[in-house]
């Protein structure tokens, strides 16, 4: 099952995408949120299948003309795993981590997959990061093993962990979140694909800047797998339904020194095979207020 949210910012309509058709989910739920996902992806998909079989879900008219929003409503948390690909750790000048590195993004960084990304005033080292995003379904706390993680995952999304490297590393005071939390710094989507449809340990992920290839790797190269990440996090925090976990990015980003950092009018294309059409974002400069 594939879920999307279509419509203007703040007015997104929850939909199920089935064979190229878009079914309005408002008879079942007000949004693709924690409440909808809290019983697990199989239950949510089953409810949709049953409603479709009963003819209870209308087609959404003119769906192909609507803005594509992030496929999950604003999460309560965006949790990120740093340097989870050995080659990316190396290009960042660090050894592979022995335990998962954790940092946070503000939930209001989450925007749609084709929305504009805004460069903060004075920022000169803005970077792209294609990542597999995990969306939590059932609440996860103190899981007994990585194997127990599966029933707590609602599905997967394409996520772009946009970063400002000077803020992250030189102005951070020792933590990374300053470089991660600017507005629009986490495009997500276009689809939330339920866990049963995804082989999360074998997904090609890639990025292009202005049409030129930058990243091209596979989630099989992650240091800490999806089950390991969810299990580990559950021992340090309670993961709530609808929470987003960014699982790290592979090599091929600007911090490597091989590529220029992003500038206004650049175009990012971010994709993961099997999780919907690639994202596409244009870069613009922020307006200084006051």
PAZAPA-4460 file (N, C-alpha, C; in steps of 0.05 Angstrom, whole numbers, plus 32768, in hexadecimal, padded with zeros to 4 digits):
% residues 290
    n_x    n_y    n_z   ca_x   ca_y   ca_z    c_x    c_y    c_z   seq   type   mol
   8011   7FE8   8000   8000   8000   8000   8012   8019   8000     1      X     A
   8009   802E   7FF2   8018   8047   7FF0   8005   805E   7FF8     2      X     A
   800F   806E   800B   8000   8084   8015   800D   809E   800C     3      X     A
   7FFC   80B2   8007   8006   80CD   7FFF   7FF4   80E2   800C     4      X     A
   7FFE   80FB   800B   7FEE   8111   8015   7FEF   8127   7FFF     5      X     A
   7FD9   812E   7FF4   7FD8   8140   7FDD   7FC8   8159   7FE4     6      X     A
   7FD2   8170   7FDB   7FC4   8189   7FDF   7FD6   819F   7FE9     7      X     A
   7FCB   81B7   7FED   7FDB   81CE   7FF6   7FE6   81C9   8012     8      X     A
   7FFB   81D7   8019   8007   81D5   8033   7FF2   81DA   8049     9      X     A
   7FF0   81C8   805C   7FDD   81CA   8071   7FC1   81C0   806B    10      X     A
   7FBC   81B9   8051   7FA2   81AF   8049   7FA5   8195   803A    11      X     A
   7FBA   8186   803F   7FBF   816D   8031   7FA9   8158   8036    12      X     A
   7FA2   814A   8021   7F8E   8135   8022   7F9B   811A   8023    13      X     A
   7F95   8108   8036   7FA1   80EE   8037   7F96   80DC   8021    14      X     A
   7FA7   80CF   8012   7F9E   80BE   7FFC   7FAD   80A3   7FFD    15      X     A
   7FA1   808F   7FF1   7FAE   8076   7FEB   7FB3   8075   7FCC    16      X     A
   7FCB   806F   7FC4   7FD2   806D   7FA8   7FD1   8050   7FA0    17      X     A
   7FBE   8049   7F8E   7FBA   802D   7F86   7FB8   802C   7F68    18      X     A
   7FCC   801F   7F5B   7FCC   801B   7F3E   7FC8   8036   7F2F    19      X     A
   7FD5   804A   7F38   7FD4   8064   7F2B   7FBB   8075   7F31    20      X     A
   7FAA   806B   7F43   7F92   8079   7F4B   7F96   8083   7F68    21      X     A
   7F89   8099   7F6E   7F8C   80A5   7F89   7F71   80A6   7F97    22      X     A
   7F70   8097   7FAD   7F57   8094   7FBB   7F58   80A5   7FD5    23      X     A
   7F43   80B5   7FD9   7F41   80C7   7FEF   7F3C   80B7   8009    24      X     A
   7F4E   80BA   801C   7F4D   80AB   8035   7F3E   80B9   804B    25      X     A
   7F32   80D0   8046   7F25   80DF   805B   7F0D   80D0   8068    26      X     A
   7F00   80BD   805A   7EEC   80AD   8068   7EF8   809C   807E    27      X     A
   7F12   8097   807D   7F1F   8086   8091   7F30   8095   80A5    28      X     A
   7F3C   80AB   809C   7F4F   80B9   80AE   7F51   80D6   80A5    29      X     A
   7F57   80E7   80B8   7F5A   8104   80B1   7F75   8109   80A5    30      X     A
   7F89   80F7   80A9   7FA3   80FB   809E   7FB4   80E2   80A0    31      X     A
   7FCB   80E1   8092   7FDE   80CC   8095   7FEF   80D3   80AD    32      X     A
   7FE6   80CB   80C5   7FF3   80D4   80DD   7FF7   80BD   80F0    33      X     A
   8000   80C3   8108   8005   80AE   811C   7FED   809D   8123    34      X     A
   7FD6   80AA   8125   7FBD   809C   812C   7FB7   8087   8116    35      X     A
   7FBA   808F   80FD   7FB3   807D   80E7   7FC7   8065   80E6    36      X     A
   7FE0   806A   80ED   7FF5   8056   80EA   7FF9   8046   8103    37      X     A
   7FEC   804D   8119   7FF4   8042   8133   7FF0   8024   8137    38      X     A
   7FDF   8018   8127   7FDA   7FFC   812A   7FEC   7FEB   8117    39      X     A
   7FFE   7FF9   8109   8010   7FEB   80F7   8007   7FEE   80DA    40      X     A
   801A   7FEB   80C8   8014   7FF0   80AB   8001   7FDB   80A0    41      X     A
   8002   7FC2   80A9   7FF1   7FAE   809E   7FD3   7FB4   80A5    42      X     A
   7FCF   7FBE   80BE   7FB3   7FC5   80C6   7FAA   7FDD   80B6    43      X     A
   7FBA   7FF1   80B3   7FB3   8009   80A3   7FAC   8001   8087    44      X     A
   7FBE   7FF1   807A   7FB9   7FE9   805F   7FA0   7FD8   805D    45      X     A
   7F9C   7FC7   8071   7F84   7FB6   8071   7F6A   7FC6   8072    46      X     A
   7F6B   7FDB   8082   7F53   7FED   8084   7F4E   7FFA   8069    47      X     A
   7F63   8002   805C   7F60   800F   8042   7F55   7FFB   802D    48      X     A
   7F61   7FE3   802D   7F58   7FCF   801A   7F3A   7FC8   801E    49      X     A
   7F32   7FC6   8038   7F16   7FC0   803E   7F04   7FD7   8035    50      X     A
   7F0C   7FEF   803A   7EFC   8006   8031   7EFA   8008   8013    51      X     A
   7F10   8002   8005   7F0F   8002   7FE8   7EFC   7FEC   7FDE    52      X     A
   7EFD   7FD4   7FEA   7EEB   7FBF   7FE2   7ECE   7FC5   7FE6    53      X     A
   7EC9   7FD6   7FFB   7EAD   7FDE   8000   7EA4   7FF6   7FF1    54      X     A
   7EB7   8001   7FE0   7EB0   8019   7FD1   7EAE   8032   7FE1    55      X     A
   7EBB   8033   7FF8   7EB8   804A   800B   7ECC   8060   8006    56      X     A
   7EDF   805C   7FF5   7EF4   8070   7FF0   7EF1   807C   7FD5    57      X     A
   7EEA   8096   7FD2   7EE6   80A2   7FB8   7F01   80A8   7FAB    58      X     A
   7F02   80A8   7F91   7F19   80B2   7F83   7F1C   80D0   7F88    59      X     A
   7F35   80D9   7F8B   7F3B   80F5   7F8F   7F3D   8103   7F74    60      X     A
   7F2B   8115   7F6F   7F2B   8122   7F55   7F43   8134   7F52    61      X     A
   7F4E   8135   7F39   7F64   8146   7F32   7F7D   8142   7F44    62      X     A
   7F80   8129   7F4D   7F96   8124   7F5F   7FB1   812A   7F53    63      X     A
   7FB4   8125   7F39   7FCD   812A   7F2B   7FD4   8147   7F29    64      X     A
   7FC2   8159   7F2F   7FC7   8176   7F2E   7FCD   8182   7F49    65      X     A
   7FCC   8172   7F5E   7FD0   817C   7F79   7FED   817A   7F81    66      X     A
   7FF5   818D   7F92   800F   818C   7F9F   8012   8172   7FAE    67      X     A
   802A   8167   7FAD   8030   814E   7FBD   803D   8157   7FD7    68      X     A
   8030   8151   7FED   803C   8157   8007   804C   8140   8012    69      X     A
   8059   8144   8028   8066   812D   8036   8050   8118   803C    70      X     A
   8057   80FE   8039   8042   80E9   803C   803B   80E3   8058    71      X     A
   8048   80F0   806C   803F   80EE   8088   803B   810A   8092    72      X     A
   8026   810D   80A3   8021   8126   80B0   8038   812C   80C3    73      X     A
   803B   8145   80CC   8052   814D   80DB   8057   8139   80F2    74      X     A
   806F   812C   80F1   8075   8118   8106   807B   8125   8121    75      X     A
   8079   8116   8136   8080   8121   8150   809F   8123   8153    76      X     A
   80AD   8113   8144   80CA   8113   8145   80D6   810B   812A    77      X     A
   80ED   8118   8123   80FD   810F   810C   8118   8108   8118    78      X     A
   811E   80EE   8118   8137   80E4   8124   8149   80DB   810E    79      X     A
   8163   80E2   8110   8175   80DD   80FA   818D   80CD   8104    80      X     A
   8197   80BC   80F2   81AE   80AB   80F7   81C5   80B6   80E6    81      X     A
   81DB   80BD   80F3   81F2   80C9   80E6   8207   80B5   80DD    82      X     A
   8213   80BA   80C6   8229   80AA   80BC   8224   808C   80BD    83      X     A
   820D   8084   80B1   8204   8068   80B2   820D   8059   8099    84      X     A
   821E   8065   8088   822B   8057   8072   8248   805C   8075    85      X     A
   8258   8047   8074   8275   804A   807A   8283   805D   8067    86      X     A
   827C   805C   804E   8289   806E   803A   8282   808B   803F    87      X     A
   826A   8090   8049   8262   80AC   804F   8271   80B5   8068    88      X     A
   8274   80A4   807C   8284   80AB   8093   82A0   80B2   808B    89      X     A
   82AC   80A2   8079   82C7   80A7   8070   82CA   80C2   8061    90      X     A
   82B6   80C8   8050   82B8   80E1   8041   82B3   80F9   8053    91      X     A
   82A7   80F4   806B   82A3   8109   807F   82BB   810C   8091    92      X     A
   82CF   80FA   808E   82E7   80FB   809E   82E4   80ED   80B9    93      X     A
   82D2   80DA   80BB   82CD   80CC   80D5   82CE   80AE   80D1    94      X     A
   82D6   809F   80E6   82D5   8082   80E5   82B8   8079   80E6    95      X     A
   82B1   8061   80DD   8296   8057   80E0   828E   8057   80FD    96      X     A
   8276   805F   8104   826D   805F   8120   8269   8042   812A    97      X     A
   826F   803F   8144   826B   8025   8151   824F   8022   815B    98      X     A
   8241   8037   8161   8225   8037   8168   8217   804D   8157    99      X     A
   81FD   804B   8153   81F0   8060   8143   81F3   807C   814F   100      X     A
   81F9   808F   813D   81FA   80AB   8145   81DE   80B6   8141   101      X     A
   81D4   80C4   8155   81B8   80CE   8154   81B8   80EC   8156   102      X     A
   81A8   80F9   8144   81A3   8115   8147   8186   811A   813E   103      X     A
   817C   8132   8141   8160   8138   813B   815D   814F   8127   104      X     A
   8147   814E   8119   813E   8164   8109   8124   816E   8115   105      X     A
   811F   8188   8112   8105   8192   811B   80EF   8186   8109   106      X     A
   80D9   817D   8114   80C4   8172   8103   80BA   8185   80ED   107      X     A
   80BC   819F   80F2   80B2   81B2   80DD   80C5   81B5   80C6   108      X     A
   80DB   81A6   80C5   80EC   81A5   80AE   80DF   8194   8097   109      X     A
   80CC   8183   809E   80C0   8170   808B   80AE   817F   8078   110      X     A
   80B4   817C   805E   80A4   8189   8048   809F   8174   8033   111      X     A
   8091   817C   801E   808B   816A   8008   80A3   8165   7FF7   112      X     A
   80A2   814F   7FE7   80B9   8147   7FD7   80C0   8159   7FBF   113      X     A
   80AD   816B   7FB8   80B3   817D   7FA2   80B1   819A   7FAB   114      X     A
   80B0   819E   7FC5   80B0   81BA   7FCF   80CC   81C6   7FCD   115      X     A
   80CC   81E0   7FCC   80E5   81EF   7FCB   80F5   81EB   7FE5   116      X     A
   810F   81E9   7FE3   8121   81E9   7FFA   812F   8204   7FFC   117      X     A
   812E   820F   8014   8137   822A   8019   8152   822B   8026   118      X     A
   8165   8239   801B   8180   823C   8026   817F   8252   803B   119      X     A
   8188   824D   8054   8187   8261   8069   8199   8279   8062   120      X     A
   8193   8291   806D   81A3   82A8   8067   81C0   82A4   806F   121      X     A
   81D2   82A9   805C   81EE   82A6   8061   81F9   828A   8060   122      X     A
   81E8   8276   805C   81F2   825A   805B   8201   8255   8041   123      X     A
   8218   8248   8043   8229   8244   802C   8230   8226   8028   124      X     A
   8228   8215   803A   8230   81F9   8039   8217   81E7   803C   125      X     A
   8203   81EB   802C   81EB   81DB   802C   81EF   81C2   801B   126      X     A
   81E8   81AB   8027   81EE   8191   801B   81D5   8180   8019   127      X     A
   81D5   816D   8007   81BF   815A   8002   81C6   8140   8010   128      X     A
   81B1   8130   8017   81B6   8115   8022   819D   8104   801D   129      X     A
   819F   80F2   800A   8189   80DF   8005   8189   80CB   801B   130      X     A
   8172   80C5   8027   8171   80B2   803D   8157   80A1   803C   131      X     A
   8158   8089   8044   8141   8079   8049   8134   8082   8063   132      X     A
   811B   808A   8062   810C   8092   807A   80FA   807B   8083   133      X     A
   80FC   8076   809D   80EA   8063   80AA   80D3   8072   80B7   134      X     A
   80BA   806A   80B3   80A4   8075   80C1   809A   8061   80D6   135      X     A
   8098   806A   80EE   8090   8058   8104   8071   8054   8103   136      X     A
   8069   803B   8108   804D   8035   810B   8046   8031   8128   137      X     A
   8048   8019   8132   8042   8014   814E   8058   8020   8160   138      X     A
   8050   802B   8177   8063   8036   818A   8079   8021   8190   139      X     A
   8092   802A   8191   80A9   8019   8197   80B8   8023   81AF   140      X     A
   80BB   8011   81C3   80CA   8018   81DB   80D7   7FFF   81E6   141      X     A
   80F1   8001   81EB   8101   7FEB   81F6   80FC   7FD0   81E8   142      X     A
   80FF   7FD1   81CE   80FB   7FB8   81BE   8110   7FA3   81C6   143      X     A
   8107   7F8A   81C6   8118   7F75   81D0   812F   7F6E   81BD   144      X     A
   812B   7F73   81A3   8140   7F6B   818F   813A   7F7A   8175   145      X     A
   814D   7F7B   8162   8148   7F86   8148   8130   7F78   813A   146      X     A
   812D   7F5E   813E   8117   7F50   8131   80FC   7F5B   8139   147      X     A
   80FA   7F66   8151   80E1   7F71   815B   80D9   7F8B   814E   148      X     A
   80EC   7F97   813F   80E7   7FB1   8133   80D2   7FB1   811D   149      X     A
   80D1   7F9B   810E   80C1   7F9A   80F6   80A4   7FA3   80FA   150      X     A
   8097   7F99   8110   807B   7F9F   8114   8076   7FBC   811C   151      X     A
   808B   7FCB   8121   8088   7FE7   812A   808E   7FFA   8113   152      X     A
   8093   7FF0   80FB   8099   8001   80E4   8081   8002   80D2   153      X     A
   8077   801B   80CD   8060   801E   80BB   8068   801D   809E   154      X     A
   807F   8028   8098   8088   8028   807C   80A0   8039   8078   155      X     A
   80A5   8040   805F   80BE   804D   8057   80B8   8064   8044   156      X     A
   80CA   8078   8045   80C8   808F   8033   80E4   8097   8029   157      X     A
   80E4   80A6   8014   80FC   80B4   800C   80FF   80CD   801D   158      X     A
   8117   80D2   8027   811B   80E9   8038   8135   80F7   8030   159      X     A
   8135   8112   802F   814C   8121   8028   8154   8131   8041   160      X     A
   8169   8128   804E   8173   8135   8067   8185   814C   805F   161      X     A
   8179   8162   8056   8189   817A   804E   8198   8184   8066   162      X     A
   81B1   818D   8062   81C3   8194   8078   81D3   81AD   8071   163      X     A
   81D7   81BE   8085   81EA   81D4   8082   8202   81CD   8092   164      X     A
   8218   81C7   8085   822F   81BB   8091   823E   81CE   80A5   165      X     A
   8240   81E7   809F   824D   81F9   80B2   823D   81FB   80CC   166      X     A
   8222   81FD   80C9   8211   81FD   80E1   8214   81E3   80F0   167      X     A
   8216   81CD   80E1   8217   81B2   80ED   8231   81AD   80FC   168      X     A
   8248   81B6   80F1   8262   81AE   80FB   8272   81C5   8108   169      X     A
   826F   81DD   80FE   8280   81F3   8108   8271   8205   811C   170      X     A
   8256   8205   811A   8247   8216   812C   8235   8206   813E   171      X     A
   823C   81ED   8142   822A   81DA   814F   822D   81D9   816D   172      X     A
   8245   81DF   8177   824A   81DA   8193   824C   81BD   819A   173      X     A
   8250   81AC   8185   8254   8190   818A   823D   817E   8183   174      X     A
   8227   818A   817A   8210   8179   8171   8209   8182   8155   175      X     A
   81F8   8173   8147   81F4   8178   812A   81DA   8186   8123   176      X     A
   81C8   8188   8135   81AC   8190   812D   81AA   81AC   8122   177      X     A
   81BD   81BE   812A   81BC   81D9   811E   81BD   81D8   8100   178      X     A
   81CC   81C6   80F5   81CF   81C4   80D8   81BA   81B4   80CA   179      X     A
   81A6   81AB   80D9   8191   8199   80CE   8175   81A4   80CF   180      X     A
   8171   81BB   80DE   8156   81C3   80E5   814B   81DB   80D7   181      X     A
   8158   81E5   80C3   814D   81FC   80B4   8133   81F4   80A6   182      X     A
   8122   8207   80A2   8108   8201   8095   810C   81F4   807A   183      X     A
   80FC   81E1   8073   80FC   81D2   805A   8112   81BE   8058   184      X     A
   8122   81B9   806D   8139   81A9   806C   8134   818B   806D   185      X     A
   811B   8182   8069   8116   8165   8068   80FE   815E   8056   186      X     A
   8103   8161   803B   80EE   8157   8029   80EA   8139   802C   187      X     A
   80D1   8130   802C   80C9   8114   8031   80B5   810C   801C   188      X     A
   80B7   80F3   8013   80A3   80E9   8000   80AE   80E5   7FE4   189      X     A
   809C   80E0   7FD1   8080   80E6   7FD1   806D   80D2   7FDE   190      X     A
   8076   80B9   7FE2   8064   80A5   7FEC   806E   8099   8006   191      X     A
   805C   8090   8017   8062   807E   802D   805A   8062   8024   192      X     A
   806E   8051   8021   806A   8036   8017   806A   8023   8030   193      X     A
   8055   8014   8033   8053   8004   804B   8069   7FEF   804C   194      X     A
   8070   7FE7   8065   8088   7FD7   8069   8087   7FBC   805B   195      X     A
   806F   7FB1   8058   806C   7F97   804B   8075   7F97   802E   196      X     A
   8076   7FAE   8022   807D   7FB0   8005   809B   7FB6   8001   197      X     A
   80AA   7FBA   8016   80C5   7FC5   8013   80DA   7FB2   801F   198      X     A
   80EF   7FAC   800F   8106   7F9D   8018   811B   7FB2   8020   199      X     A
   8119   7FBB   8039   8127   7FD3   8041   8146   7FD0   8041   200      X     A
   814F   7FB8   8042   816C   7FB4   8042   8179   7FB1   8027   201      X     A
   8169   7FB7   8012   8173   7FB4   7FF7   8164   7FC8   7FE4   202      X     A
   8169   7FE2   7FE9   815D   7FF7   7FDA   8172   8009   7FCE   203      X     A
   8171   800D   7FB4   8183   8021   7FA8   817A   803D   7FAF   204      X     A
   818D   804E   7FB7   8186   806A   7FBC   819B   807C   7FAE   205      X     A
   8191   8093   7FA5   81A2   80A3   7F93   819A   80C0   7F96   206      X     A
   81AD   80D1   7F8D   81A7   80EE   7F8C   81B5   80FA   7F73   207      X     A
   81A8   810E   7F68   81B3   811D   7F52   81B1   813B   7F58   208      X     A
   81C5   814A   7F51   81C5   8167   7F53   81C7   8174   7F38   209      X     A
   81B3   8183   7F30   81B3   818F   7F15   81B7   817A   7F00   210      X     A
   81AB   8162   7F04   81AC   814D   7EF1   81C5   813B   7EF2   211      X     A
   81D9   8142   7F03   81F1   8133   7F05   81F1   8120   7F1D   212      X     A
   81F9   8107   7F19   81F8   80F4   7F2E   820B   80FB   7F45   213      X     A
   8201   80F7   7F5D   8211   80FC   7F75   8213   80E3   7F86   214      X     A
   81FC   80D9   7F8F   81FC   80C1   7FA0   81EF   80AA   7F90   215      X     A
   81F9   8092   7F94   81EE   807A   7F87   81F7   8062   7F98   216      X     A
   81E6   8059   7FAA   81EE   8044   7FBD   81D7   8032   7FC2   217      X     A
   81D9   8022   7FD7   81C4   800F   7FDE   81C2   800D   7FFD   218      X     A
   81AA   800A   8007   81A7   8008   8024   81B4   7FEF   8030   219      X     A
   81BC   7FDC   801F   81CB   7FC5   8029   81E6   7FCE   8035   220      X     A
   81EF   7FE6   802E   8209   7FF0   8038   8206   7FFE   8053   221      X     A
   81EE   8000   805E   81EC   800D   8078   81FB   7FFE   808D   222      X     A
   8208   800D   809F   8216   8001   80B6   8202   7FF4   80C9   223      X     A
   81ED   8004   80D0   81D8   7FFA   80E2   81BF   7FF7   80D2   224      X     A
   81B4   7FDF   80D0   819D   7FDA   80C0   8184   7FE6   80CC   225      X     A
   816E   7FE6   80BC   8155   7FF1   80C5   814C   7FE5   80E0   226      X     A
   814B   7FCA   80E2   8143   7FBF   80FC   8155   7FC7   8113   227      X     A
   816F   7FC8   810E   8182   7FD0   8122   817E   7FED   812B   228      X     A
   8178   7FFE   8118   8173   801A   811F   815B   801D   8131   229      X     A
   8145   8010   8129   812C   8013   8139   812F   8007   8154   230      X     A
   813C   7FF0   8156   8141   7FE3   8170   8152   7FF5   8181   231      X     A
   8168   7FFF   8176   817A   8010   8186   816C   8029   8190   232      X     A
   815D   8037   817F   8150   8050   8187   813B   804A   819D   233      X     A
   812E   8033   819C   8119   802E   81AF   8123   802B   81CC   234      X     A
   813E   8029   81CF   8149   8027   81EA   8152   8043   81F4   235      X     A
   814F   8057   81E3   8156   8072   81EC   813F   8086   81EB   236      X     A
   812A   807E   81DD   8112   808F   81DB   80FA   807E   81D3   237      X     A
   80E2   8088   81D8   80CA   807A   81CF   80C4   8084   81B3   238      X     A
   80C2   8072   81A0   80BC   8079   8185   809E   8078   8181   239      X     A
   8092   808F   8178   8075   8091   8177   806C   808D   815A   240      X     A
   8053   8084   8157   8048   8081   813C   804A   809B   812C   241      X     A
   8053   8098   8113   8057   80B0   8102   8072   80BD   8104   242      X     A
   8083   80B5   8117   809E   80BF   8118   80AD   80B7   8100   243      X     A
   80C0   80C9   80F8   80D1   80C4   80E1   80EE   80BF   80EA   244      X     A
   80FA   80AA   80DF   8117   80A5   80E5   8126   80A6   80CA   245      X     A
   8139   80B9   80C8   814B   80BA   80B1   8163   80A8   80B7   246      X     A
   8169   8095   80A5   817B   8080   80AC   8198   8085   80A2   247      X     A
   819E   809C   8098   81B9   80A2   8090   81BC   80A3   8072   248      X     A
   81D1   80B0   8069   81D6   80B4   804C   81F0   80A7   8043   249      X     A
   81F1   809D   802A   820A   8092   8020   821D   80A8   8016   250      X     A
   8234   809F   800C   8248   80B2   8002   823E   80C1   7FE9   251      X     A
   824A   80D8   7FE4   8244   80E7   7FCC   8237   8102   7FD2   252      X     A
   823D   810D   7FEA   8232   8127   7FF1   8248   813C   7FEF   253      X     A
   8240   8155   7FF2   8253   816B   7FED   8268   816D   8003   254      X     A
   8263   8164   801B   8277   8166   8030   828F   8155   8029   255      X     A
   828D   8143   8016   82A4   8134   800E   82BA   8145   8001   256      X     A
   82B3   815D   7FF8   82C6   816E   7FEA   82C7   8169   7FCC   257      X     A
   82B8   8155   7FC2   82B8   814E   7FA6   82A4   815F   7F96   258      X     A
   8290   816B   7FA4   827B   817A   7F97   8276   8195   7FA4   259      X     A
   826B   81A7   7F95   8263   81C1   7FA0   824B   81BE   7FB2   260      X     A
   824A   81CF   7FC6   8231   81D1   7FD6   821B   81DD   7FC6   261      X     A
   8203   81DB   7FD0   81EB   81E4   7FC2   81EA   8203   7FC2   262      X     A
   81DE   820D   7FAD   81DA   822A   7FAB   81BE   822F   7F9F   263      X     A
   81B4   8248   7FA1   8199   824E   7F96   8197   8245   7F79   264      X     A
   8180   823B   7F72   8179   8232   7F57   8184   8216   7F50   265      X     A
   8194   820A   7F61   819B   81EE   7F5D   8182   81DD   7F60   266      X     A
   8184   81C4   7F55   816E   81B1   7F56   8178   8197   7F61   267      X     A
   816B   818D   7F77   8171   8173   7F82   815C   815F   7F78   268      X     A
   8166   8147   7F71   8154   8130   7F6B   815D   811A   7F7E   269      X     A
   814B   8110   7F8E   8151   80FD   7FA3   813E   80E5   7FA0   270      X     A
   8149   80CD   7F9E   8138   80B6   7F99   8141   809C   7FA7   271      X     A
   812D   808A   7FAB   8132   806F   7FB4   8120   805D   7FA4   272      X     A
   812C   804A   7F96   811C   8038   7F85   8106   802A   7F95   273      X     A
   80EE   802A   7F8A   80D8   801D   7F96   80C7   802D   7FAA   274      X     A
   80D0   8046   7FAF   80C2   8057   7FC2   80B5   806F   7FB5   275      X     A
   80AE   806D   7F9C   80A1   8083   7F8E   80B4   8092   7F7D   276      X     A
   80A9   80A6   7F6E   80B9   80B6   7F5C   80CE   80C6   7F6C   277      X     A
   80E5   80CB   7F60   80F9   80DB   7F6E   80EE   80F7   7F77   278      X     A
   80F9   8100   7F8D   80F4   811B   7F96   8102   812E   7F83   279      X     A
   80F8   8147   7F82   8105   815C   7F73   8101   8177   7F81   280      X     A
   8117   8183   7F89   8115   819D   7F97   8127   81B2   7F8B   281      X     A
   811D   81C9   7F87   812D   81E0   7F7F   8135   81EF   7F98   282      X     A
   814D   81FB   7F97   8158   820B   7FAD   8152   8228   7FAA   283      X     A
   814A   8235   7FC0   8146   8252   7FC0   8152   825E   7FD9   284      X     A
   8155   8278   7FD9   8160   8286   7FF0   8149   828F   8003   285      X     A
   814F   828D   801D   813B   8295   8031   8139   82B4   8031   286      X     A
   8121   82BD   8038   811C   82DA   803B   8122   82E1   8058   287      X     A
   8132   82F6   805C   8138   82FF   8077   8121   8311   8080   288      X     A
   8116   830B   8098   80FF   831B   80A2   8108   832E   80B8   289      X     A
   80F8   8343   80BC   80FB   8354   80D3   810F   836A   80D0   290      X     A
***
